Each structure stands twice: as structure tokens, then as C-alpha cells.
């Protein structure tokens, strides 16, 4: 009788230990999953903020360039009248 009680106690202790280990593993997996999701969301927001800042700075630079040079930049565009190379017109 004493041996049966001892074996039952050992078995109960072993099962409790296994159950606690499984619970710890599940909780660890959940915590890791939540942390990964939060990291991915944070990274997405950082990339979004980066691209929005680049777009705003590009827009600001374009507006600044237009305000300083109202005739437009001389980059070879047809609307500026500058082509970057001499043009000779000959009538034959």
C-alpha cells in the first residue's frame, strides 16, 4: 500500500512537471509570436515613415527649386530654350 501511494505520488509529480513544461513552452511561443508581430509592425511603420519623409523632402526640394528659379532649370528641356549644344541652322 505504501509503495502504491509512493508510485502514485511520483507519477503525479512527473505528470505535473511535464504539464508545467508544456505550459511554459506554449507561453514562450505565444510571447515570441507577439514580439515578432510587434517587431514587424514597428518595422513597417519605420519604413512607411522613411518613405513619407523622402517624399516630403523631395517635394520641398522641388518647390524650393521652383521658387528660386522661376524660369526653370536649364537642363535641356524644351521649355527653357537651352539645349546644351550649339545649333546651327543652315538653309540649302
N, C-alpha and C positions, 0 to 999 in steps of 0.2 A: 504494500500500500504506500509506503513511504517512497519507494522507487517510482511508482506511477505518478505520484504527486510531483516528485522532482522532475521527471521527464516532461510532464505537462507544463511545469513552470519553465523549463528550458525551452520547450517548443514555443510557448507563448512569448518568451523573451526574444527568441530568434525571429519569430514572425513580426513582432513589434519592431525589431531592429530593421528588418527588411522593408516593412511598410514605411518606417521613418525615412529610410534611404530613398525609397521611391518618391515619397512626398518631396524630399529635398531636391531630387533630380527634376521633378516636374516644376517646382517653384523656380529653380535655377533656369530652366529652359524658358519659362514664361518671362522672367526678368530679363534674360538675354534677348528674347524676341522683342520685348517692349523697348529695350535700349537700342536695338538695331533699327526698329521703326522710327524712333525719335531721332536717331542719327541721320537716317535717310531723309526725313522731313527737314531737319536742320540744314543738311547739305543742299537740298533742293531750294530752300529759301535763300541760302547764301548765293547759289548760282543765279537765282532769279534777281536778287538784289544787285549782283555784279553786272548782269546784262542790262538791267534798268539804268544803272549808273553810267555804263558805257553809252547807252542810247541817249541819255540826258546830256552827257558831256559832249557827245558828237553833235547833238542838236545845238547846244550852246556855242560850240566852236563854229558851226556853220552860220549861226545868227551873228556872231561876233565878226566873222569874216565879211558878211554882207553889210554890216553896219560900218565897217572901216573902209570898204571898197565898194562904193555904190555902183560903179560901172562893171563890177565883176572881175574875177581873177583872169589874168592873161595866160591862159593855159592852152590855147589853140582852139578854143571853142569858136564857132561861127558867130555867135552874138557879140564877141568882143572886138572883132576885126583884126585880131592878131593870129597869125598862122605859124610863126616861129621860123619861117624861112622866106627868103625874098621871092616875090612873084614877079615874073616878067611877062608882060603882055605884048605880044608882037602880032601885027596884022600882016598876013601874007596874001 
